Amino acid sequence: MRLEVEFTTEPFVGEADEAPAHAIRALSVATEAGLTADFGPLGTLVTGQSDDIVKALGPIVEAALQAGASRITLQVYRADGE
């Protein structure tokens, strides 16, 4: 089954045109895991097979926290329409 995960890392800090380090690091870990990612101004949407998503979530959260995130919000959706 395919899943979509939308995650937001906080706090929203950084230069006007730069995303926070914790958001960039979480994105990097997601793409390194082979997930398709869409990075937006308030969150990141990643898609992939359920096994790949589940394996990547722990490292994504850990990377964001280590890079300065104080809060991470996750929403998980089935992307296969079932």
trRosetta pair geometry for C-beta under 8 A, 3 or more apart (Angstrom, degrees):
i j d omega theta_ij theta_ji phi_ij phi_ji
1 49 7.4 115 74 -156 39 63
1 50 4.8 35 71 -29 87 127
1 78 6.3 -46 171 -141 122 99
1 80 5.2 -117 -153 9 74 142
1 82 6.8 -91 -127 42 116 130
2 47 6.5 19 178 -176 106 97
2 48 7.0 -159 -145 118 77 16
2 49 6.2 -59 -100 -98 60 44
2 50 7.1 -138 -105 -40 12 75
2 78 7.4 97 81 -171 61 60
2 79 4.1 -71 115 71 102 107
2 80 4.6 127 38 -54 91 94
3 47 7.0 -176 92 -143 46 58
3 48 6.8 -18 57 67 80 58
3 49 7.6 50 16 162 85 15
3 50 5.1 93 -19 -95 117 69
3 53 4.6 -66 68 -2 128 167
3 76 6.0 -16 -172 -167 121 94
3 77 6.7 144 -162 77 68 47
3 78 6.2 -53 -106 -110 67 41
3 79 5.8 145 -138 1 10 100
4 45 6.1 -8 -172 -171 105 97
4 46 7.2 159 -155 82 55 42
4 47 4.9 -22 -100 -95 74 86
4 76 7.4 155 83 -156 51 46
4 77 4.5 -13 61 62 98 102
4 78 7.9 21 19 105 81 5
4 79 4.5 106 -26 -66 95 115
5 45 7.4 161 82 -153 43 50
5 46 5.2 -12 59 59 92 92
5 47 7.8 175 19 -80 66 39
5 53 5.8 149 -22 -156 125 119
5 57 7.0 -149 -134 -94 168 102
5 74 6.2 -22 -168 -159 103 97
5 75 7.0 157 -155 79 53 48
5 76 5.2 -14 -103 -102 82 72
5 77 7.6 -177 -78 22 36 70
6 43 5.5 39 179 149 93 137
6 44 7.2 167 -151 84 53 42
6 45 5.0 -19 -99 -99 80 76
6 74 7.3 146 79 -156 52 46
6 75 4.7 -6 56 56 98 101
6 77 7.6 34 -6 -2 98 110
7 26 6.7 -118 101 162 132 143
7 43 6.2 174 88 -161 32 96
7 44 5.6 -16 61 59 81 90
7 46 7.6 -3 11 8 103 106
7 60 6.9 129 36 142 169 133
7 64 8.0 -128 144 -50 133 160
7 72 6.1 -2 -171 -175 110 95
7 73 6.6 163 -151 82 58 52
7 74 4.9 -13 -100 -100 92 70
7 75 7.6 -173 -74 22 49 63
8 42 6.1 -16 -120 155 118 72
8 43 4.0 -57 -80 -97 84 100
8 44 7.7 162 -82 17 43 67
8 72 7.1 165 82 -153 49 49
8 73 4.6 -1 52 52 98 103
9 20 6.9 -134 102 77 112 126
9 22 4.7 -148 151 120 144 110
9 23 4.9 -167 53 -81 123 72
9 26 5.7 169 -40 -6 140 151
9 64 4.7 -138 -111 -159 136 131
9 69 4.3 -78 -165 -113 107 130
9 71 7.3 151 -159 85 46 55
9 72 5.3 -13 -104 -103 70 81
10 69 6.4 88 60 -156 41 83
10 70 5.9 -63 101 60 84 84
10 71 4.2 -3 53 59 114 100
10 72 7.5 -160 20 -72 75 38
10 73 7.7 47 -12 -8 108 98
11 20 7.1 148 83 -93 60 160
11 69 7.8 174 6 -139 50 50
11 70 5.8 25 -30 26 84 117
11 71 7.7 74 -59 28 54 97
12 20 6.9 -140 -140 -27 32 128
12 42 7.7 -23 -102 -121 130 70
13 20 5.3 75 64 -94 68 116
14 18 4.5 -127 164 96 117 89
14 19 5.9 77 60 159 173 13
14 20 4.5 -140 -43 -74 120 58
14 21 7.6 162 -93 -19 114 62
15 18 4.0 53 52 25 98 112
19 23 4.5 -97 161 82 116 130
19 24 5.5 140 91 -53 112 89
19 39 7.5 -69 -58 172 166 122
19 41 7.9 -148 -95 -131 100 47
20 23 4.8 93 63 5 82 103
20 24 7.2 -154 96 -4 43 88
20 68 7.0 -125 169 88 113 122
20 69 7.8 117 119 -83 135 75
21 24 5.7 -58 -148 40 34 111
21 25 6.1 33 156 -20 69 108
21 67 4.8 -142 124 174 96 111
21 68 5.8 67 71 28 108 128
22 25 5.8 -52 -142 37 30 111
22 26 6.4 32 157 -19 63 106
22 63 8.0 148 -153 126 65 69
22 64 4.6 70 -179 -159 96 70
22 65 7.5 69 -140 -57 120 15
22 67 4.1 163 -97 96 62 103
22 68 4.7 -125 -51 66 113 79
22 69 3.8 154 -179 -50 152 87
23 26 5.9 -53 -147 36 30 110
23 27 6.4 32 153 -18 63 107
23 39 7.7 111 157 -152 104 108
23 44 7.0 158 -165 -33 88 117
23 64 7.4 43 -79 -125 32 102
23 69 7.8 116 -53 -81 57 111
24 27 5.7 -56 -151 37 30 114
24 28 6.3 34 151 -23 64 107
24 67 7.7 -137 62 167 79 158
25 28 5.5 -52 -148 33 33 116
25 29 6.6 32 155 -18 65 103
25 63 4.7 -154 143 155 106 104
25 64 6.2 167 84 -88 104 47
25 66 7.5 -118 140 75 157 89
25 67 4.0 163 18 -40 154 160
26 29 5.9 -53 -149 35 31 109
26 30 6.5 33 152 -20 63 107
26 44 6.6 179 110 26 111 151
26 60 5.1 63 -154 -170 84 84
26 61 7.8 41 -120 -79 109 25
26 63 5.7 159 -87 90 53 108
26 64 4.1 19 -67 -70 114 104
26 67 7.6 -132 -33 40 76 137
26 69 7.5 44 -44 -42 126 145
26 72 7.7 161 -102 -122 150 124
27 30 5.7 -58 -151 35 31 113
27 31 6.4 21 157 -11 67 107
27 37 5.8 134 -152 162 83 156
27 39 5.2 17 -118 -92 142 122
27 44 5.5 -158 -89 -111 89 152
28 31 6.1 -60 -146 40 28 103
28 32 6.1 30 155 -20 65 110
28 63 7.4 -135 68 162 95 152
29 32 5.6 -54 -143 38 30 114
29 33 6.4 31 154 -21 63 107
29 56 7.0 150 139 -167 92 94
29 59 5.2 -161 -177 131 131 101
29 60 4.9 178 95 -97 126 60
29 63 4.4 176 -37 7 146 161
30 33 5.8 -60 -155 34 29 111
30 35 4.7 -67 175 62 83 127
30 37 5.0 102 111 -78 127 131
30 44 6.8 172 14 142 162 140
30 46 4.7 -117 -168 -95 135 146
30 56 6.1 86 -120 167 59 136
30 60 5.5 44 -65 -102 85 121
31 34 7.7 74 -178 -58 36 12
31 35 6.5 -98 -90 62 33 74
31 37 5.3 -80 -68 8 89 132
33 48 7.8 -91 117 -30 103 174
33 52 6.4 141 151 180 104 93
33 55 7.0 173 -156 99 126 98
33 56 3.9 90 171 -104 172 123
33 59 7.0 152 -66 70 128 134
33 60 7.7 -65 -7 -56 145 99
34 48 6.8 104 107 -123 82 140
34 52 6.2 -84 79 -157 108 137
35 46 4.3 26 148 -174 135 115
35 47 6.6 153 -171 64 89 34
35 48 4.3 -87 -118 -34 81 134
35 52 6.3 165 -76 136 87 118
35 53 6.9 91 -103 -91 127 67
35 56 6.0 -102 -31 32 131 177
36 46 6.6 147 77 -157 49 60
36 47 4.8 -21 63 58 105 91
36 48 6.4 160 16 -63 77 80
37 44 5.9 -12 -164 -176 105 109
37 45 7.1 149 -155 81 53 49
37 46 4.8 -20 -98 -98 77 83
38 44 6.9 159 79 -159 50 59
38 45 4.5 -6 55 58 103 100
38 46 7.7 -169 21 -74 65 40
39 44 5.2 -16 -110 -110 61 94
40 43 5.6 5 63 62 106 58
40 44 6.7 180 24 -86 73 40
40 45 7.2 40 -5 -4 114 94
43 73 7.9 -64 -110 74 122 101
46 53 7.2 153 111 -117 110 93
46 56 7.6 -108 133 106 155 145
47 79 5.8 55 -139 -57 111 170
48 52 4.3 -85 143 87 130 126
48 53 5.1 164 71 -56 101 84
48 56 7.5 63 55 13 151 142
49 52 4.7 83 62 11 84 107
49 53 7.0 -157 89 -9 39 89
50 53 5.6 -55 -144 37 32 112
50 54 6.1 31 160 -19 67 107
51 54 6.0 -56 -146 36 27 109
51 55 6.4 25 157 -15 63 109
52 55 5.9 -58 -148 39 29 110
52 56 6.2 20 158 -15 64 115
53 56 5.9 -69 -147 41 27 106
53 57 6.5 40 158 -42 66 99
53 76 7.6 120 154 -134 140 111
54 57 6.1 -39 -148 7 29 115
55 58 7.6 -64 179 26 33 100
55 59 7.9 7 145 8 64 113
56 59 5.9 -70 -158 50 48 105
56 60 5.6 50 150 -28 82 109
57 60 5.6 -57 -144 35 30 113
57 61 6.3 25 161 -16 66 107
57 74 7.3 48 -146 -127 115 154
58 61 6.0 -60 -149 38 27 107
58 62 6.1 24 157 -16 65 112
59 62 5.5 -55 -138 41 32 113
59 63 6.0 34 162 -22 66 107
60 63 6.0 -57 -148 35 25 110
60 64 6.5 23 155 -17 62 108
61 64 5.9 -58 -150 36 30 110
61 65 6.4 26 156 -16 65 109
61 72 5.6 -178 -129 79 84 165
61 74 7.9 -48 -80 -51 111 130
62 65 5.9 -59 -148 39 29 109
62 66 6.2 24 158 -15 66 111
63 66 5.9 -58 -144 40 28 109
63 67 6.2 17 158 -11 64 113
64 67 5.9 -67 -146 44 27 104
64 69 4.0 7 153 0 93 146
64 72 5.5 99 98 -84 149 130
65 68 7.9 171 -176 36 25 13
65 69 5.3 -74 -86 61 40 97
65 72 7.2 -77 -58 -23 85 127
69 72 5.6 48 148 -59 144 94
78 81 7.3 -126 123 2 103 15
78 82 5.9 -89 155 61 145 74
